[in-house]
Amino acid sequence: MVFGPAVPEVDPGGVPDDAYLLDVREADEWSAGHAPGAVHIPLFDLATRAGEVPRDREVYVICRSGGRSAQAVRALNDAGWRASNVTGGMHAWAVAGREMRSETGAQPVVA
C-alpha cells in the first residue's frame, strides 16, 4: 500500500525485534492477536495518549492492514516523531511468520 512520501513504510521483516511497535487497532483486534512487546494505543485514543510514545527513537506503527497505521504515522511525523508504517499491517506480519500472542488464551489470529 502506498501512502505517499509523507508516510515512510517498512516491511514486517524489517521491524527490529527490539523496536518500539505501536499497535493502533481496537481492543478486540489486539486481544485476538498482536506482536509481543507491542504497545497498544487505539487510533481513536492516540491524540490524548501521544505523550506515552517515545520521541527519542523510531516508532513502528501497525494496524490490521496498514490504513489506520498510515494515519497515525502521518500525525506522529507531523508532530515531530520519527515513525514508519508497517506495510500490510498484522495481516502481513502473520504471513511473514513473525511471532504473535493472544490475550484470550486461544491461538493468536488477526481479527
Helices and strands as residue ranges (DSSP letters): E 9-10, G 12-14, E 20-23, H 27-32, E 39-40, H 43-49, G 50-52, E 59-62, H 67-78, E 83-86, H 89-95
